[in-house]
Each structure stands twice: as structure tokens, then as C-alpha cells.
Amino acid sequence: MTGYELAKIGQYLASMGYVEGREGNLSERVGNGALIKATNVFMAFATPEDFSYIDLDGNLIYGKPPSSEFRLHTTIYKNVKNVNFIVHTHPVYTLALSQHYSFIPIVITEGKLYFSKEVPVLPLIEPGTQELADKVTSYIKNGYEAVVLKDHGLVSVGETLDVAVMRTISVEKSAKIILLSRNLL
């Protein structure tokens, strides 16, 4: 994988409305570090040059300054060996449903292929902090494939980028179906 593929996926996520403006980030474990979207980059216009390489302590090796959520990415990579990709988005239906649910069930058949359990909703923790990184990592270490951050966003992980992205899509589509079917919109 290269910054080119990550940029294309970032553009796709933006086109689907999962991020707007400078929101969200994605990364790939590469060697003893990670390729991660740089800070203040619009995902819709991301280019390969908008991905920075950092070590797993968060030190910039090359590129622009990394996303403010670099701690989230590096902490997961340091503690969960089978995660190679992380997708952090701000999907509207998922965030709306998180106001009413402590877990989001995956209700679409295809989505159930990517999840072993429901998706937990965590209370708001200040973005970009080690506290947030540690809390999300504890859930990922315990077998959760995605975590919703109430009033913030969604973090999906995978061994492959396709799986991490499909988990993001599955959570958002499930949230939308639940909200529409229960007239909560």
C-alpha cells in the first residue's frame, strides 16, 4: 500500500459523506511505524504527499505534521498486532444513533461478515489525547472491530484496508437503517 491508495480511499470516504472538511484520518502500519494522514488536510482532496510517516512513538520521520489523532493510531498498532489499518471517520447517522444507544448492532447481512459483536459507544473523551487512545485500544484488544466515540466519530480497524473500510460502511449503513426504521430522524 502507498500514500496513493490511502489518498484514494480518503477521497472515497469523503464522497460518501463519512468525513467533511479536515475531519477524520486513516493510517497503515508500515514496518516499525505508520503512514498517516497529515493534520489539517481535507480528506476529499488528499494526495499521496498528505500522508506522513511516523514511528510508533509518534515521532515524525518524514512528511507533514501528522493528524492530531496520531496517538490513537500508534497506541493501537503497538498493542494489537493483527491491526494493519485504521479508519477514523465522523459519519452522521452513526453519531446520531450514538445519542440513544450504548452499542450499535450491525443489521445488514453483508456487514455481519465483518463483525463478531456489536459496536460499543464510548462516552466523549477529549480528541487527540492519550486517554482516548488507551480507551479505544482496550476495546480493540478485547476483540471489538470498531468503536463509536460519542459526539466525535467512529474508529474501524482491520488486517486489510478493505476490511477496515467495510466495517466503517457497515456501521454507518446499520445506523441509518435503524434510525429510518424507528422514525428517529
N, C-alpha and C positions, 0 to 999 in steps of 0.2 A: 504494500500500500504506500501511497505517496501523498504529499500535500494536495496533489491534483484531485485524487479520488475523494479525499476528505472535503475539499472545497466543493466538489460537485454534489456530494451528499448534503453539505450545509446549505447549498442553494436549493436543493430539493426540499429540505425541511422548511426553509423559509417560504417556498412556493406553496407548501401545504398549510401555511399559517401556524406552524408549531413554534416559530420564533418571529419576532418583529424587531426591526432596528438592530441594536447591538446585543440583544438578548441571546442567551444560550451559548453553548460551546460543545465541541466534540474533540475526542482525542484517540490516539492509538498508542499502545505500548510498543516501543521500538528499542530493542536492546536493553540497556540499563536506564532508559529514560522514556519520554513520551513526546510525541508530536501533538501539539495542542493549539487550538485557535488562539490567536493573539487577542489582547484586550482592545476594546473599542472598535471592533471590526463588525460591520453589518454582514450577517451570515448570507444574506441574499446576494452579496457582491464579493464574497470571499474568493481569493485566488490562492494558489499554492504558496505564495510569499507571505500570506496571512497566517501561516502555521509555524509555530516556534518549536524548537527542540529544547526540552528541559530535562535535567536529571531528576531522579525520584525524590530528591530533597527540595525540588522546586527551583534550583539554580538554572538560570538561562545559559544554554550552551551556544545557541545561535538563533537569530531571528529577532522579531519584535518582542516587547514585554508580553508575557503570557496572560491569558484570561485570569481575572481575579479569583476564579474558582479552581486555580491550579492545585490547591491543597486537596480538594475533593478528589481530583483525578490521581494525584500521586499517592495519596493515602490508600485508595482502593487498589492501585497497582502494586503497592508494597505489601498489601495484606491478603489479596485474593489472586492467586496465581493463574486461575483459568479465565480471568477477565483480560481481554486484549483491546477492547474498545469501550468507550463511554460516550453516551449521547445525553446531553443536558438541554432540555427544551422548556418552553413556557406555554404548553398547549391550553387553550381557553376552556374547553369542556372538562378536561381533567381538573383544572384549578377550580372550576365552578362546582364540580361534584365533590371535591375535597372539602368544601364548606359543610357538607352534610354526612360524609362517610369517614370512617376510620380505616377502612380497607376498600379498595376498588376491585370488584370482581371482573374477571375477563369473561365477557358474554359472547364474543364472536368465536365461531368454531376454529377458524384458522389461528386466531390469537392463542387459543388453548394449547397449540403445538409449541409455543414459546415460553409457557409459564407452568411452574409446578404448584403455584399457590397464588392467592390474591395479592394485590399490590398494596402495601401499607401506606398510610398517610401520616407523616410526621408533623408535629406542630412547628410553627415558624421558628427557625433558628437563623441568626444573622448570616446572610450570604457571605461567602468568601472566608469564613472562619474555620479554624481547626476543629472547633466544636461540631460544626455542621459536617465536616469531612469525617470525623470519627463516628458520628451517629449514623450517617448513611453507610459507612463501611461496615459497621456492626451488623446492619441488616443484610448487606450483600454477603458478608461472611457466613451468615446463617441461612443462606440459600435463596434469598429473595433476588429476583432478576431485575426488579425496578422498584423505585421508591418515589412517592409523591411528597414534595415539600410544600405544605400548605402555604398559600399566599405567595408562592415562589415559582415552583416548576416541577419537572419530572426528570429523574435520573434513570436511564436504562443502560444495562451493561450486556456484553456478550463476548464470546470467544471470537466471533467474526463481526464485522461491521454490519452485514446484512441482518444478523440476529438482533443486534442492539437496536437497529432502526426498526425492524419489525415489531419489537417489543414496544417501542415508542408509539408506533402506529396503532398497535392493538389496544394499548391503554387508552389512547385518545378516542379511538372509534368506539370502544366499550363505554367510555364515559358519555359520549354523545348519544349513543343508543339508550342508555339508562335515563339520561335527562329527558330525551324526547319521549320515551315510553311512559315516563312518570309525570309528564307535563310540568317539569320543574324549570322550563325555560321561560 
